[in-house]
């Protein structure tokens, strides 16, 4: 399946695929709560990390939004990292929120907090750890809070779903659920996936996973 994110363009102050634009417009028009509406001022983040080198793949729902994100995505160096990621191009830190240059960005602060216990347990430095982890979101565009239905909203979601399915069948790769369990397991059919216990707390810790799951992903990452 061709990567649709190769075709992403910035037009009229928005980052959106042409094939998604009308679907996103319809979605937003139905949302009375502004926190549920999709923001296109920031680059979409359907996935973060390299599918070629990732050993642990987290399944999420959709990236959050703040006004800080809009400003950060205008920074040339950070924007370039996001665009390379979308095109699956090689970079020193494939999971770019772990790049020390971006540690104070919203993405850097959020992911460092969620993954710090796991990284410490693996005893890997930021560069190596960033090669071995990846996240795939159910929905690629930003919103303050998710008001997403269970069904697919826009065409580009199919690529992320296919990527998750392929990686779930790849030897040596461990899939771990963060959010959207119903969508990933029932609608997509990715089975036997350990999900974090808390629906509100996305921090990856031993206590937030079923017995033995944390130790297993540490083993996979450290191998």
VENKA-V224033 format. One record per pair of residues at least 24 apart in sequence whose C-alpha atoms are under 8 Angstrom apart, sorted by the first residue. I is the first residue (numbers start at 1). J is the second residue. Records with the same first field share a line. If there is no record, write none. Layout:
I: J / J
This chain:
1: 159 / 162
2: 159
3: 87 / 159
4: 156 / 159
5: 86 / 87
6: 86 / 87
13: 40 / 41
14: 40 / 41 / 42
15: 40 / 41 / 42 / 43 / 44
16: 40 / 43 / 44
17: 156
19: 154 / 155 / 156
20: 154 / 155 / 156
23: 153 / 154
24: 153 / 154
27: 153
35: 143 / 144 / 145 / 146
36: 143 / 144 / 145 / 146 / 147 / 148
37: 143 / 144 / 147
38: 141 / 142 / 143
39: 65 / 141 / 142 / 143
40: 141 / 142
41: 70
42: 69 / 70 / 73 / 142
43: 73 / 79 / 82 / 141
44: 140 / 141 / 142
45: 82 / 86 / 137 / 140 / 141 / 142
46: 86 / 136 / 137 / 138 / 139 / 140 / 141 / 157 / 160
47: 86 / 134 / 135 / 136 / 137 / 140 / 160
48: 85 / 86 / 94 / 95 / 96 / 134 / 135 / 136
49: 85 / 94 / 95 / 96 / 130 / 131 / 133 / 134 / 135
50: 85 / 88 / 90 / 94 / 95 / 131 / 132 / 133 / 134
51: 88 / 134 / 167
53: 131 / 132
54: 131 / 132 / 133 / 134 / 173
55: 132 / 133 / 134 / 172 / 173 / 174 / 220 / 221
56: 132 / 133 / 134 / 173 / 174 / 175 / 176 / 217 / 220 / 221
57: 133 / 134 / 135 / 136 / 167 / 173 / 174 / 175 / 176
58: 133 / 134 / 135 / 136 / 175 / 176 / 177 / 178
59: 135 / 136 / 137 / 138 / 164 / 175 / 176 / 177 / 178 / 179 / 180 / 184
60: 135 / 136 / 137 / 138 / 177 / 178 / 179 / 180
61: 137 / 138 / 139 / 146 / 179 / 180
62: 137 / 138 / 139 / 140 / 141 / 142 / 143 / 146
63: 137 / 139 / 140 / 141 / 142 / 143
64: 142 / 143 / 144 / 145
65: 142 / 143 / 144 / 145
66: 144
68: 106
69: 105 / 106
72: 105
78: 102
92: 127
93: 126 / 127 / 128 / 130 / 131
94: 130 / 131
95: 130 / 131 / 133 / 134
96: 130
98: 126 / 127 / 130
99: 126 / 127
113: 203
114: 202 / 203 / 204
115: 203 / 204
117: 204 / 205
118: 204 / 205 / 218
121: 218
122: 218 / 219 / 221 / 222
123: 222
124: 222
129: 221
132: 221
136: 160 / 164
138: 180 / 183 / 184
150: 182 / 183
161: 188
165: 190
172: 220
173: 220
174: 217 / 220
178: 202
